Amino acid sequence: MSQSTVPPARTRSQGLATRTSKPTVLSLFTGAGGLDIGLEAAGFKLVGSVEQNPDCRATLRLNRPRWPQLDPGDIFAHTPADILNTFGVAPRELTLVAGGPPCQPFSKSALWVSGESPGMSDPRAKTLDAYMAVVEAALPQAMLLENVKGIGFVGRGRKVAEQALSVLDARLDEINERHDTNYVPRILHLDAADYGVPQHRERLFVFASREAHELEPPAPTHGPKAAGTSTTAYRTCWDAIGDLDFPSEDADLAPRGRWAELLPSVPEGHNYLWHTPRGGGEPLFGWRTKFWSFMLKLARDQPAWTLQAQPGPATGPFHWQDRCLSLREMARLQTFPDDWQITGDYAAGRRQMGNAVPAALGELLGLEIRRAVQGAQVRRALRLIPEARDACPAPIEPAAVPSRYDELRGEHQDHPGAGLGPAAAKRKALADAAKRDAQAVRAEAAGAKDSQAKVNDDEEPDGARITRGTEPAIAVADDVPIAA
């Protein structure tokens, strides 16, 4: 990146107030820019961006060349003070620090794979510490942290002090004590579809204001079609991408793998559960024995399900035309503007879109923050959500199951129930192992104490006497989690 994209260090006469009259935001872990596009639409000026991924950096540079980027983009390569100095920001000048530290340690996918979301024990969770270090250096009017809803999950066998929200709460208490501020975390659980985004995408936001301003979850503006409700009908896939409704010859969009030929037999709006005894198709699988997005297909008249960043070959949501979604379709479902270009190949673009915050959700929260923190009179309507589209076609009739899958027809064992599946079994095995480890530590500690007591009753060869209280301390792992 050329040095021209990074402003010179600020001087005493060049504060933010002299450079812009708009509310300002420093973006951390910017990604492809979804949250920041929304904040920009809400009236914020981005004064700096911190992002390490080369594809994301290229996308930001292409679309917003005036957004200054930290170089190198690794937040751990800089001190918080250096980051502020690079962007010409002094403590207490910023309106907002915003960003979404990588969410993989708290994701539902991590929980499915391992049976236990690693959370704060995952090295990638150190990005939360880096985020809070910048907040402490900047002392902005407000902070906004975005993550998957799993960041609020308290896993079995993990101490409360290790949970992300507890860590954030403790860090804010420390900041308040050191700097005479009054940051109080407010937790917002939001589903983007409730606000006009054509995609169900549940996210957790942590808001805190230096002056303890309140920020309540905005009242939903959209919902299911139902008589007597005051909300507008959900924006749907057809509203967002209906004009892109065509088969594609693009090889990147062709389904791959063992299940590719089975996909046309799944109706719109369904997944593999269609082919279970409780569905309407063939008995090819057991009930709830696969992950939810396995062969999941969009329905034109409903919002999309959550887009995935790094899906497997059978992981949806797929287009109702039995193909993968194009990058433009993913950008539409994430409410990115049509002029936003995505750099890199298809896999890189899919990662960028699958990890992004819907831009309209950033717009919503930007407006609410301006109202709460600055007392601004701002609009309620969002400009980044799609308009409703008329004449949604009827669903495509599903195809017959190809003969190559005949061997799957028959009886299949269903998922055994809550707490009895593979993930639960793995959690129990981990808890049992922890219990055995704790018992071994206690036994070792007890044996060491017995041996020490015997030594205390005997004379040493040189006549010295070992007195009680001088033996080395022995740590007994009483805090090792025990299975209930």
Sequence and secondary structure as in RCSB ss.txt:
>XXXX:A:sequence
MSQSTVPPARTRSQGLATRTSKPTVLSLFTGAGGLDIGLEAAGFKLVGSVEQNPDCRATLRLNRPRWPQLDPGDI
FAHTPADILNTFGVAPRELTLVAGGPPCQPFSKSALWVSGESPGMSDPRAKTLDAYMAVVEAALPQAMLLENVKG
IGFVGRGRKVAEQALSVLDARLDEINERHDTNYVPRILHLDAADYGVPQHRERLFVFASREAHELEPPAPTHGPK
AAGTSTTAYRTCWDAIGDLDFPSEDADLAPRGRWAELLPSVPEGHNYLWHTPRGGGEPLFGWRTKFWSFMLKLAR
DQPAWTLQAQPGPATGPFHWQDRCLSLREMARLQTFPDDWQITGDYAAGRRQMGNAVPAALGELLGLEIRRAVQG
AQVRRALRLIPEARDACPAPIEPAAVPSRYDELRGEHQDHPGAGLGPAAAKRKALADAAKRDAQAVRAEAAGAKD
SQAKVNDDEEPDGARITRGTEPAIAVADDVPIAA
>XXXX:A:secstr
  GGGS     TT  HHHH SS EEEEES TTSHHHHHHHHTT EEEEEE   HHHHHHHHHH TTS B SS  G
GGS HHHHHHHTT  TT  SEEEE    GGG HHHHHHHSS  GGGSGGGHHHHHHHHHHHHH  SEEEEEEEGG
GG   TT  GGGSHHHHHHHHHHHHHHHHT     EEEEEEGGGGT SB  EEEEEEEETT          EE  
 TT  SEE   HHHHHGGG S    GGGS  STTGGGGGGS TT  GGGGSTTSSS   S TT S TTBT B  T
TS B    SS  TTBS BBTTTB   HHHHHHHTT  TT    S HHHHHHHHHT   HHHHHHHHHHHHHHHH 
     S SSS    S            GGGGGG S       TT SHHHHHHHHHHHHHHHHHHHHHHHHHHHHH
HHHHHHTS  TTS    TT S      TTS    
